[in-house]
Amino acid sequence: MLKYFLMLLFLIPLVFQKNKFWMVQNLFFFMSFIFMLSNIYSNFWMNISYFWGSDMISYGLILLSFWISSLMIMASSLIENSDNYKNFFLLNITVLMIFLYLTFSSMSIFMFYLFFESSLIPTLFLILGWGYQPERLQAGIYLLFYTLLASLPMLLGIFYLYSEFGTMSFYLMINKSLMFDFFYFCMILAFLVKMPMFMVHLWLPKAHVEAPVSGSMILAGILLKLGGYGLLRVFSFLSNTGLKFNFIWVNISLVGGVLVSLICLRQTDLKALIAYSSVAHMGIVLGGLMTLTYWGLSGSYTLMIAHGLCSSGLFSIANMSYERLSSRSMLINRGLLNFMPSMALWWFLLSSANMAAPPTLNLLGEISLINSIVSWSWVTMFMLALVSFFSAAYTLYLYSYSQHGKIYSGNYSNSTNKVREYLILFLHWFPLNLLIMKSDSSFLWL
């Protein structure tokens, strides 16, 4: 595991060289392919060095991080063209990638906590440094305080854990169990905020709307998955207390999913709509994960990977129309079918993935999550039906409102797209539909 860390570390001097923007992006791609070939398909820790190792869950999420990071740089060509501190931008992304890599491959819960919190700093710099509106300061502070406030109890929980078990290694804590209610809430709160669960989700739409496209892609693609990953890890020793309290989170996330879907239906900002849809999807992930069933845990992992690719792709395509029309309002992004006809196909493909149409990985994730939540209690069927219906409704609203209708008179008559943009969208959509062929990797890690 150390070799990938060193690879990333030696990328840092390169970002300060002149005209190396696309070189760095190519190297990120190169790393993701090397990591793909290392193929760590097993459900126990392998490739172990002193602090780091990788099992099936880490493997999928690290690969997703490499993939999304390279696509982030690819989508940010505007920063390169306008020379908007591009070296610092690359440095920021590389440092963020290092922190994410270390978070997912840490074998000790304290190391995980350390890097989990550190990944906040580059994200904050991305939003504050390259965001669009002055409100980005407020969005950054929301992000910082929501995350930091919830994570202090977790630190205390980790110290308590160490005093009880005498170890902080995930691998050595698998069969242990602690029946201490306050400890359960301490450990879990930071992850609920990061997911984000409904009621502690307010930082997410703000951060998304103010972030540059790269910030939105990494937020939707990876940072929301840190919460789910953390929960998958800590439930190995929290399952007994979980059986007592988990009904709270399942209820909140299902009711929240319906309410957030209704909020989506009255958004006029493209980015805000996609951001709120993330909250609804992660609500279902949280609900399934909290049932602690085999279907629930595997489905939550599958949907996290699928949502990372799908949501990131939607943010990048929304940014493409923003770069041409200088607005994210749906009142201006109207009739895009006439304006950018070839883009309408990509809007359709990514929107259909967002509403979990076959053959996307989202479908597999949602089917298994619905399975797990209904087997937990049949009463949840009503809420799940509403969430599924409204998720299709707001996605259709997003697609039909932006593509059809009368084109806004202030726009030019036609606009061609660049090959780079098609490549970005293809690289989001292709793995999303191809991974359904290799679905055993999302289910056999337990």
PyMOL commands that set and color helices and strands:
alter all, ss='L'
color gray80, all
select helices_A, chain A and resi 2-9+12-15+21-38+56-75+77-81+86-105+109-118+120-130+136-165+170-173+181-194+203-210+213-264+270-290+294-325+336-339+341-354+361-376+380-403+419-438+440-443
alter helices_A, ss='H'
color red, helices_A
deselect
rebuild
show_as cartoon
